[in-house]
Amino acid sequence: MTTISVLKKFVLTRDDHTTQVFEPGVHVVEDDIATHWFVGAQASVIAVETDADKAAAASLAAARQAERAAEALALQADTSAINAKTVVDGLVLAGKKTVKPPQQ
């Protein structure tokens, strides 16, 4: 993928006779479109995504997914701990006997 900057609206007619309109602004396009002679005459290339960029993006996405999974596990562990404490507290309260204060 390649990022191009378009200053003036233009229409690209592809080899299969389909058209694509490019409004002014920044567009991310396939490499074959970015290297088309007419696009090159109408737009400027800002950035080209390399295989290293793709690998870095995939690595970052995997790291974020692992982070979300770890957060979910931590939340699940906290919930389990709270539930266990509630059960233990209930058992402790059930085992206690009511002691009446001595009468005077």
C-alpha positions in Angstrom: 0.0 0.0 0.0 1.1 3.5 -0.8 -0.1 6.8 0.6 -0.5 9.6 -2.0 -1.4 13.3 -1.7 -3.8 14.7 -4.3 -4.0 18.5 -4.7 -6.6 18.6 -7.5 -9.5 16.3 -8.2 -8.8 13.8 -11.1 -10.3 10.6 -12.5 -8.2 7.6 -13.2 -9.4 5.3 -16.0 -7.9 1.8 -15.5 -6.9 -0.7 -18.2 -10.3 -2.5 -17.7 -12.1 0.8 -18.3 -13.3 1.3 -14.8 -12.8 4.7 -13.2 -11.8 5.9 -9.8 -12.2 9.5 -8.7 -9.6 11.0 -6.5 -10.7 14.0 -4.5 -8.1 16.4 -3.0 -6.5 15.0 0.1 -4.6 12.0 1.3 -5.4 8.5 -0.1 -4.0 5.0 0.7 -3.9 3.1 -2.6 -2.6 -0.2 -3.9 0.9 0.0 -5.2 -0.1 -0.6 -8.9 -2.4 2.4 -8.7 0.3 4.6 -7.1 2.8 3.7 -9.8 0.3 4.3 -12.7 1.8 7.0 -14.9 -1.4 9.2 -14.7 -1.6 9.0 -10.9 2.1 9.9 -10.8 1.4 13.0 -12.9 -1.5 14.1 -10.7 -0.4 13.1 -7.2 2.6 12.9 -4.9 3.7 9.8 -3.1 3.9 10.4 0.7 4.8 7.0 2.0 5.3 3.5 0.8 4.4 0.6 3.1 7.2 -1.9 3.1 7.2 -5.5 4.3 8.9 -4.4 7.4 6.1 -1.9 8.0 3.6 -4.7 7.6 5.5 -7.0 10.0 5.8 -4.2 12.6 2.0 -3.5 12.3 1.2 -7.2 12.7 3.5 -7.4 15.7 1.9 -4.4 17.3 -1.6 -5.9 16.7 -0.5 -9.2 18.2 1.0 -7.4 21.2 -2.2 -5.4 21.7 -4.3 -8.6 21.5 -2.1 -10.3 24.0 -2.4 -7.3 26.3 -6.2 -7.4 26.1 -6.2 -11.2 26.8 -4.0 -10.6 29.9 -6.3 -7.9 31.1 -9.3 -10.2 30.6 -7.6 -13.0 32.6 -6.7 -10.6 35.4 -10.3 -9.4 35.6 -11.5 -13.0 35.7 -9.0 -13.8 38.5 -10.2 -10.8 40.5 -13.8 -11.8 40.0 -12.9 -15.4 41.1 -11.1 -14.1 44.2 -14.1 -11.9 45.1 -16.5 -14.8 44.7 -14.3 -17.0 46.8 -14.1 -14.4 49.6 -17.8 -14.1 49.5 -18.3 -17.8 50.0 -15.7 -18.0 52.8 -17.3 -15.0 54.6 -20.7 -16.7 54.3 -19.4 -19.9 55.8 -17.7 -18.1 58.6 -20.9 -16.2 59.4 -22.9 -19.4 59.2 -20.6 -21.1 61.7 -20.8 -18.4 64.3 -23.3 -18.8 67.1 -25.2 -15.9 68.5 -24.0 -15.2 72.0 -26.4 -13.5 74.3 -24.9 -10.8 76.6 -24.9 -11.8 80.3 -27.9 -10.4 82.2 -27.3 -8.2 85.2 
